[in-house]
């Protein structure tokens, strides 16, 4: 497994990040397709054996049970100093006031809750899951800086937002001498490339590592356009992200995969890994074959002509995923 520096930091992360939203207690969240602990542990172990050292979860995934399952497995199968654990804060974790968002109160409470569930003293990357329009950015950034200074996080990162919002936050951090975001976890794949307009150039210019979520477009890029799965039929958010015109791209991926004798997932991930701004796509898996495809994609090189064939059918999308 290849390693890459995360943005302009000295942190080494694997070229594939294992997304742990797929792990949790199904009864604890809106996703009935998530894997319970017994099913998740072999996949986490195999990821470690393959050289994946980067694991991403969030407090809100399956009401915190994703963090619990991920933390226990990593404690059993890996040395803490050799792995990179990332989690996120923003979503609602309890009813009533201050149960969500990026206020100082929420951040300082939720980092402790995440550390408890993960069973660790610190996380390597603490990310804001979305932009919080109701909280002053200075309050959020100072609280995150305090988390880093307290030793509870090594680095901080951000997730889906507009480029102008991210630029404003980076500027405020620089102005005040606060810890700076080192990564952007955004929505980016062959079916959704709007991030190429402003966010990716901003990240490249600012030394920000890019760790895209949904690199396989909720599995759309891995199967025939009309084929459904348990996830696709129950994922209301996912139904809003793509459109009928994307069928042409899915078919282009299928043709190229057949020509190269590889899976569709390998082709789609190889395209993303070939993008200069991308550090490590976050790949969620529910089967061993999903993980093996992601591992194999790291060594699959596409030609300029093949990349052009995959990109040519793209049609602009409305901004989605924020």
C-alpha positions in Angstrom: 0.0 0.0 0.0 1.4 3.4 -1.0 1.6 6.2 1.5 1.3 9.9 0.8 1.7 13.0 3.0 -1.6 14.5 4.0 -1.5 17.9 2.3 1.5 20.0 3.4 1.8 18.1 6.8 4.4 15.5 7.6 1.6 12.9 8.3 1.8 9.7 6.3 -1.5 8.2 5.3 -2.3 5.3 3.1 -3.6 6.1 -0.4 -6.9 4.5 0.6 -8.8 5.5 3.8 -11.2 3.0 5.2 -14.6 4.7 5.8 -16.2 3.4 8.9 -19.8 4.7 8.3 -20.5 1.1 7.2 -19.9 -0.2 10.7 -22.3 0.2 13.6 -25.5 -1.1 15.2 -28.2 -1.1 12.5 -30.9 -0.3 15.1 -29.0 2.8 16.2 -29.3 4.8 13.0 -31.1 5.3 9.7 -28.9 2.8 7.7 -30.2 -0.8 8.1 -27.3 -2.0 5.8 -24.5 -1.2 8.3 -22.4 -4.1 9.6 -22.4 -5.1 13.2 -19.2 -5.7 15.2 -18.7 -9.3 14.3 -19.0 -8.5 10.6 -16.9 -5.4 10.7 -13.9 -6.7 12.5 -12.5 -9.0 9.8 -12.7 -6.1 7.3 -10.8 -3.8 9.6 -8.2 -6.4 10.2 -7.8 -7.1 6.5 -7.4 -3.4 5.8 -4.6 -3.2 8.3 -2.9 -6.3 6.8 -3.0 -4.7 3.4 -1.2 -1.6 4.7 -4.2 0.8 5.2 -3.4 3.0 8.2 -6.1 5.7 7.8 -9.6 5.2 9.3 -12.4 7.7 9.1 -15.6 7.7 11.2 -17.9 10.3 12.9 -19.7 10.8 16.1 -23.0 10.7 14.4 -22.5 7.4 12.5 -25.0 4.9 14.0 -25.3 7.1 17.1 -21.7 6.7 18.1 -21.5 2.9 17.7 -19.3 3.2 14.6 -16.7 4.9 16.8 -17.0 2.2 19.4 -16.6 -0.7 16.9 -13.8 1.0 15.1 -11.9 1.8 18.3 -12.1 -1.7 19.7 -11.0 -3.3 16.5 -8.1 -1.0 16.0 -7.0 -1.5 19.7 -7.0 -5.2 19.1 -5.3 -5.3 15.7 -3.0 -2.4 15.5 -0.4 -0.3 17.3 -1.8 3.2 18.1 1.3 5.0 16.9 1.1 3.4 13.5 -2.5 4.3 12.6 -4.3 7.5 11.8 -7.8 7.8 13.3 -10.1 10.5 12.0 -13.5 11.4 13.3 -16.0 14.3 12.9 -18.3 16.7 14.8 -21.4 18.6 13.8 -24.4 16.3 13.6 -27.1 16.0 16.2 -26.0 13.7 19.1 -28.8 14.5 21.6 -32.1 16.2 21.8 -32.6 19.7 23.0 -30.4 22.8 22.7 -26.7 22.4 22.0 -27.1 18.9 20.8 -25.5 19.6 17.4 -23.4 22.2 15.6 -20.0 23.7 16.0 -20.4 25.9 19.1 -17.6 25.8 21.7 -19.8 23.9 24.0 -20.6 21.2 21.4 -17.0 20.8 20.2 -15.5 20.5 23.6 -18.2 18.1 24.7 -18.1 15.9 21.6 -14.4 15.5 21.4 -14.4 14.0 24.8 -17.4 11.7 23.9 -15.6 10.6 20.7 -12.4 9.8 22.6 -14.3 7.8 25.1 -16.1 5.8 22.4 -12.9 5.2 20.4 -11.0 4.3 23.5 -8.1 6.6 22.8 -6.4 9.6 24.3 -6.3 11.6 21.1 -7.5 11.4 17.5 -5.1 12.2 14.6 -7.6 14.2 12.6 -10.6 16.0 14.1 -13.0 17.3 11.4 -16.0 19.6 11.2 -18.6 17.5 9.4 -20.3 20.5 7.8 -20.2 24.3 7.9 -22.3 25.7 10.7 -24.0 28.9 9.6 -25.4 29.6 13.1 -22.1 29.8 14.9 -19.4 32.4 14.3 -16.4 30.9 12.6 -14.1 32.4 15.2 -15.8 30.5 18.0 -15.5 27.3 16.1 -11.9 27.8 15.1 -10.7 28.8 18.6 -12.5 25.8 20.1 -10.7 23.5 17.6 -7.4 25.2 18.4 -8.0 24.5 22.1 -8.7 20.8 21.2 -5.3 20.6 19.5 -3.5 22.5 22.3 -5.0 20.2 24.8 -3.5 17.2 23.0 -6.8 15.7 22.1 -6.3 16.0 18.3 -3.1 16.2 16.3 -4.6 18.0 13.3 -8.0 19.4 12.3 -9.9 19.1 9.0 -13.0 20.3 7.3 -15.7 18.7 5.2 -18.2 19.7 2.5 -18.8 23.5 2.2 -18.4 26.2 -0.4 -14.9 27.3 -1.3 -15.5 30.8 -0.1 -16.5 29.5 3.3 -13.4 27.4 3.5 -11.2 30.3 2.4 -12.8 32.5 5.0 -12.0 30.0 7.8 -8.4 29.5 6.6 -7.9 33.3 6.6 -9.3 33.6 10.1 -7.0 30.9 11.4 -4.0 32.6 9.9 -5.0 36.0 11.2 -5.4 34.7 14.8 -2.6 32.1 14.9 -5.0 29.2 15.4 -4.5 25.6 14.3 -5.1 25.5 10.5 -7.2 22.9 8.6 -4.9 20.4 6.9 -7.6 18.5 5.0 -10.9 18.8 3.1 -13.3 15.8 3.0 -15.6 16.7 0.1 -18.0 15.1 -2.3 -16.0 14.2 -5.4 -16.2 11.3 -7.9 -16.7 10.7 -11.6 -20.4 11.5 -11.3 -19.9 14.7 -9.3 -17.0 16.9 -10.3 -18.2 20.4 -9.3 -15.4 20.6 -6.8 -13.0 21.0 -9.6 -14.2 24.5 -10.2 -13.1 26.2 -6.9 -12.5 23.8 -4.0 -9.8 21.7 -5.5 -7.8 24.7 -6.8 -8.1 26.3 -3.4 -6.9 23.1 -1.6 -3.9 22.7 -4.0 -2.9 26.4 -3.6 -3.2 26.2 0.2 -1.5 22.9 0.8 -4.7 21.1 1.9 -5.0 17.4 1.6 -8.2 16.2 -0.2 -9.9 13.0 1.1 -13.1 12.6 -0.9 -16.2 11.0 0.5 -18.4 8.8 -1.7 -15.6 8.1 -4.2 -17.8 5.4 -5.8 -20.9 7.6 -5.8 -22.8 5.5 -3.3 -21.9 2.4 -5.3 -23.4 3.8 -8.5 -20.1 3.5 -10.3 -19.8 -0.2 -9.4 -22.9 -1.6 -10.9 -25.4 -1.3 -13.8 -27.3 2.0 -13.6 -30.7 0.4 -13.0 -29.5 -2.2 -10.5 -30.6 -1.5 -6.9 -29.2 -2.5 -3.5 -30.5 -2.4 0.0 -28.6 0.8 0.5 -29.8 2.5 -2.7 -33.4 1.8 -1.8 -33.2 3.2 1.7 -30.6 6.0 1.3 -32.8 9.1 0.9 -29.8 11.5 0.9 -28.1 9.5 -1.8 -31.2 9.7 -4.0 -30.6 13.5 -4.3 -27.0 13.4 -5.5 -27.1 12.0 -9.0 -29.2 12.2 -12.2 -30.2 10.2 -15.2 -27.5 11.8 -17.4 -24.9 10.1 -15.2 -25.8 6.8 -16.8 -23.4 7.5 -19.6 -20.5 7.7 -17.2 -21.4 4.5 -15.5 -21.5 2.8 -18.8 -18.1 4.2 -19.8 -16.7 2.8 -16.5 -18.2 -0.6 -17.3 -16.7 -0.7 -20.8 -13.2 0.3 -19.6 -13.4 -2.2 -16.7 -14.2 -5.0 -19.2 -11.4 -4.0 -21.5 -8.9 -3.9 -18.7 -10.2 -7.1 -17.0 -10.7 -5.3 -13.7 -13.7 -4.4 -11.6 -15.7 -1.2 -12.1 -14.7 0.0 -8.6 -11.0 -0.3 -9.5 -11.5 1.9 -12.6 -13.5 4.6 -10.7 -11.0 4.7 -7.8 -8.0 4.7 -10.2 -9.4 7.8 -11.9 -9.8 9.5 -8.5 -6.3 8.5 -7.4 -4.9 10.0 -10.6 -6.3 13.5 -9.7 -3.4 15.6 -8.5 -5.2 17.2 -5.6 -6.5 13.9 -4.1 -4.6 12.4 -1.1 -6.7 9.5 0.0 -10.3 8.6 -1.0 -12.5 7.4 1.8 -13.9 4.0 0.8 -16.7 2.4 2.7 -17.0 -1.4 2.4 -19.6 -4.0 3.4 -18.0 -7.0 1.7 -14.5 -8.4 1.4 -14.6 -7.9 -2.3 -15.2 -4.2 -1.9 -12.0 -3.9 0.2 -9.9 -5.9 -2.3 -11.1 -3.7 -5.2 -10.0 -0.6 -3.3 -6.6 -2.1 -2.5 -6.1 -3.2 -6.1 -7.1 0.3 -7.4 -3.9 1.8 -6.0 -1.7 0.0 -8.5 -4.0 0.5 -11.5 -2.7 3.2 -13.8 -5.0 4.7 -16.4 -3.7 6.2 -19.6 -4.5 9.8 -20.6 -6.8 8.5 -23.3 -8.7 6.3 -20.8 -9.1 9.2 -18.4 -10.5 11.3 -21.2 -13.0 8.6 -22.1 -14.3 8.5 -18.5 -14.5 12.3 -18.2 -16.0 13.2 -21.6 -19.7 12.4 -20.8 -19.8 14.6 -17.7 -22.6 17.1 -17.4 -22.6 19.9 -14.8 -24.6 19.3 -11.6 -26.2 21.5 -9.1 -24.1 21.8 -5.9 -24.9 18.8 -3.7 -23.6 17.3 -0.5 -23.3 20.4 1.6 
